[in-house]
Amino acid sequence: MGAKRAPPVMCIASCELFGGNRLAAFPTACALEMVHAASLIHDDLPCMDDDPSRRGQPSNHTVFGVDMAILAGDALFPLGFRHIVSHTPTDLVPETRLLRVIAEIARSVGSTGMAAGQFLDLEGGPNAVDFVQEKKFGEMAESSAVCGGLLGGASDEELQLLRKYGRAVGVLYQVRSDVLEAKTETQDKNEDKKRRSKSYVGVYGVEKAMEVAEDLKAQAKKALDGLEKYGEKLLPLYSFVDYADDRGFSLDVEI
């Protein structure tokens, strides 16, 4: 499982942690990936990060044009909400929980969420790196974990722990990606400094970025420690934290 495709799985794992049926989480998990895909399509646009490729393939606007890419993203956002409402089993999830799930996703992508991160990515200076990383990358994972908890019936205190966990994991994955990319770019002598200007690697360098990653892993695990009463059910969520090391994050990188 790729780290960039983690949101749906994190949602399902969080739901099952609190005794929820995974069938209750599937529609929201799908919706989260729709929202995630929409954000990536818009993120790649020439007026945003101006990236011609995504996951090794031409980005949406490269293939279909900027106009179609904007429309694709615009359509995916409401489609996700519609999917939740239309496909979540009403016998498994009370309406009040479903409304909180929809509000949570809307919050994560709105003016105080990912949109705010993209704004400062475009307009802010290097000192905005923490805010940019948390909003652009932490919000999606935070929302995924919290939505799963909501569907599973987590308490407010448990949801707060999931927030801290998800946000830390979301930023961790991006820091890890930046570090590994920096290693590749150094070897290829083809570093894109503009695109990484708002990353921890671009602002602080690889060594500091790796220190940040270690702190993020500690934050995520500390949040899960607060849910230790759930025992082995926590293992899927711990696995997201350990994924970075499994993929060679701790390799020595020299720049």
C-alpha positions as MATLAB code, in Angstrom:
seq = 'MGAKRAPPVMCIASCELFGGNRLAAFPTACALEMVHAASLIHDDLPCMDDDPSRRGQPSNHTVFGVDMAILAGDALFPLGFRHIVSHTPTDLVPETRLLRVIAEIARSVGSTGMAAGQFLDLEGGPNAVDFVQEKKFGEMAESSAVCGGLLGGASDEELQLLRKYGRAVGVLYQVRSDVLEAKTETQDKNEDKKRRSKSYVGVYGVEKAMEVAEDLKAQAKKALDGLEKYGEKLLPLYSFVDYADDRGFSLDVEI';
ca = [
       0.000    0.000    0.000;
       1.463    3.362   -1.005;
       1.553    6.091    1.606;
      -0.188    8.515   -0.734;
      -3.189    6.159   -0.817;
      -3.473    5.829    2.931;
      -6.610    7.935    3.735;
      -9.269    5.290    2.910;
      -7.458    2.535    4.805;
      -6.859    4.795    7.802;
     -10.567    5.611    7.913;
     -11.557    1.940    7.911;
      -8.931    1.019   10.518;
     -10.097    3.821   12.823;
     -13.721    2.735   12.475;
     -12.910   -0.879   13.337;
     -10.775    0.231   16.284;
     -13.926    1.304   18.133;
     -15.978   -1.717   17.142;
     -17.550   -0.278   14.007;
     -18.415   -2.402   10.995;
     -16.101   -1.760    8.052;
     -19.146   -1.690    5.781;
     -20.116    1.498    7.586;
     -16.776    3.067    6.677;
     -16.461    2.024    3.031;
     -18.531    4.897    1.546;
     -16.630    7.519    3.539;
     -13.330    5.850    2.684;
     -14.207    6.117   -1.019;
     -15.289    9.725   -0.564;
     -11.999   10.580    1.125;
     -10.106    9.262   -1.877;
     -12.337   11.289   -4.209;
     -11.586   14.426   -2.194;
      -7.914   13.522   -2.067;
      -7.807   13.003   -5.847;
      -9.558   16.334   -6.417;
      -7.030   18.139   -4.249;
      -4.140   16.563   -6.168;
      -5.622   17.487   -9.546;
      -5.939   21.116   -8.449;
      -2.549   21.062   -6.711;
      -0.827   20.111   -9.991;
      -2.348   22.959  -12.013;
       0.015   25.490  -13.635;
      -1.355   28.257  -11.389;
      -0.614   26.164   -8.281;
       2.382   23.789   -8.036;
       2.677   23.507  -11.830;
       3.538   19.807  -11.845;
       3.260   17.964  -15.193;
       3.293   14.519  -13.581;
       1.715   12.666  -10.661;
       2.808    9.255   -9.376;
       4.945    8.715  -12.435;
       2.123    9.474  -14.875;
       1.127   12.687  -16.693;
      -1.037   14.835  -14.421;
      -4.660   15.454  -15.295;
      -4.202   18.877  -16.881;
      -1.256   17.613  -18.946;
      -3.510   15.040  -20.593;
      -6.908   16.742  -20.682;
      -6.107   20.440  -20.404;
      -6.384   22.945  -17.578;
     -10.090   23.567  -18.117;
     -11.001   19.877  -17.846;
      -8.724   19.422  -14.811;
     -10.463   22.244  -12.954;
     -13.853   20.742  -13.757;
     -12.720   17.251  -12.731;
     -11.647   18.503   -9.322;
     -14.794   20.585   -8.933;
     -16.929   17.514   -9.685;
     -15.071   15.127   -7.384;
     -15.535   17.214   -4.235;
     -19.372   17.127   -4.185;
     -19.392   13.585   -5.571;
     -17.611   12.468   -2.421;
     -20.253   14.000   -0.163;
     -23.035   12.532   -2.281;
     -21.428    9.084   -2.060;
     -21.399    9.219    1.730;
     -25.052   10.180    1.957;
     -26.225    7.746   -0.732;
     -24.261    4.635    0.214;
     -23.695    4.594    3.982;
     -25.946    1.910    5.544;
     -28.472    3.735    7.699;
     -28.768    0.753   10.031;
     -25.053    0.983   10.866;
     -24.494    4.731   11.184;
     -26.866    7.170   12.913;
     -27.644   10.324   10.969;
     -26.002   12.531   13.598;
     -22.675   10.751   13.102;
     -22.975   11.027    9.351;
     -23.507   14.777    9.577;
     -20.362   15.092   11.699;
     -18.402   13.105    9.115;
     -19.514   15.418    6.315;
     -18.705   18.489    8.410;
     -15.272   17.068    9.235;
     -14.334   16.530    5.588;
     -15.665   19.965    4.620;
     -13.547   21.531    7.371;
     -10.398   19.744    6.240;
     -10.571   20.970    2.645;
     -11.983   24.449    3.271;
     -10.644   27.904    4.009;
      -9.084   26.839    7.310;
      -7.817   23.504    5.968;
      -6.069   22.449    2.780;
      -7.101   25.608    0.925;
      -5.341   27.696    3.573;
      -2.215   25.589    3.178;
      -2.253   26.035   -0.589;
      -2.684   29.782   -0.170;
       0.421   30.121    1.979;
       2.283   27.705   -0.269;
       1.743   30.292   -3.018;
       2.024   33.505   -1.018;
       3.967   32.744    2.167;
       7.687   32.768    2.837;
       9.962   30.042    4.248;
       8.709   30.733    7.779;
       5.309   29.386    6.696;
       6.639   25.861    6.170;
       5.086   24.379    9.331;
       1.626   25.749    8.535;
       1.847   24.738    4.869;
       2.879   21.177    5.680;
       0.241   20.719    8.374;
      -2.574   22.103    6.237;
      -1.662   20.625    2.844;
      -0.669   17.191    4.115;
      -1.714   16.830    7.750;
      -5.360   17.720    7.236;
      -6.166   14.798    4.927;
      -4.808   12.157    7.297;
      -6.345   13.880   10.318;
      -9.742   13.923    8.657;
      -9.417   10.266    7.628;
      -8.635    9.105   11.152;
     -11.336   11.262   12.738;
     -14.013   10.228   10.227;
     -13.313    6.586   10.968;
     -13.552    7.284   14.673;
     -16.845    9.108   14.227;
     -18.297    6.216   12.249;
     -17.114    3.745   14.875;
     -18.573    5.687   17.797;
     -15.413    7.128   19.379;
     -15.778    9.559   22.265;
     -14.751   13.209   21.942;
     -11.581   12.529   23.923;
     -10.697    9.635   21.620;
     -11.364   11.777   18.568;
      -8.868   14.349   19.822;
      -6.217   11.658   20.060;
      -7.037   10.565   16.516;
      -6.644   14.183   15.377;
      -3.158   14.412   16.815;
      -2.240   11.023   15.403;
      -3.584   11.653   11.907;
      -2.053   15.104   11.549;
       1.366   13.852   12.619;
       1.223   10.896   10.219;
       0.096   13.061    7.310;
       3.025   15.448    7.657;
       5.401   12.556    8.377;
       4.622   10.916    5.044;
       5.321   14.155    3.175;
       8.585   14.795    5.014;
       9.654   11.235    4.256;
       8.740   11.701    0.599;
      10.727   14.948    0.413;
      13.804   13.327    1.946;
      13.759   10.353   -0.416;
      13.129   12.692   -3.346;
      16.060   14.853   -2.298;
      18.303   11.797   -2.349;
      17.154   10.913   -5.880;
      17.437   14.479   -7.102;
      20.957   14.764   -5.720;
      21.991   11.604   -7.500;
      20.378   12.780  -10.742;
      21.617   16.364  -10.379;
      18.116   17.543  -11.182;
      16.771   19.231   -8.045;
      13.602   21.306   -8.438;
      14.210   23.990   -5.812;
      11.046   25.962   -6.566;
       8.746   23.006   -5.967;
      10.432   22.154   -2.667;
      10.717   25.709   -1.361;
       7.908   25.163    1.178;
       9.101   21.709    2.325;
      11.154   20.972    5.438;
      13.955   19.740    3.185;
      13.879   22.880    1.069;
      13.875   25.205    4.082;
      15.960   23.367    6.680;
      17.862   20.700    4.763;
      17.749   16.920    4.946;
      19.275   16.444    8.395;
      16.781   18.782   10.087;
      13.919   17.258    8.090;
      14.828   13.818    9.409;
      14.803   15.202   12.961;
      11.323   16.608   12.307;
      10.220   13.192   11.058;
      11.436   11.482   14.229;
       9.476   13.980   16.309;
       6.356   13.399   14.188;
       6.625    9.642   14.676;
       6.913   10.170   18.411;
       3.832   12.439   18.404;
       1.778    9.899   16.471;
       2.735    7.010   18.738;
       2.103    9.061   21.873;
      -1.433    9.780   20.657;
      -2.041    6.075   20.039;
      -0.634    5.244   23.469;
      -3.628    7.108   24.845;
      -5.825    4.464   23.196;
      -3.871    1.499   24.544;
      -6.972   -0.092   26.050;
      -7.909   -1.233   22.540;
      -4.856   -3.483   22.419;
      -4.142   -5.292   19.166;
      -6.822   -3.322   17.340;
      -4.317   -0.456   17.307;
      -1.799   -2.368   15.186;
      -3.132   -1.136   11.806;
      -2.782    2.469   12.969;
       0.706    1.882   14.374;
       1.651    0.373   11.007;
       1.142    3.742    9.315;
       3.769    5.245   11.599;
       6.234    2.410   11.018;
       5.735    2.504    7.238;
       8.318    5.277    6.822;
      11.097    3.161    8.322;
       9.996    0.091    6.365;
      10.443    2.065    3.163;
      13.993    3.076    4.003;
      13.399    6.538    5.430;
      16.336    6.226    7.785;
      18.838    5.761    4.963;
      21.804    8.094    5.268;
      21.308   10.972    2.854;
      24.139   13.363    2.041;
      23.647   16.666    0.250;
];
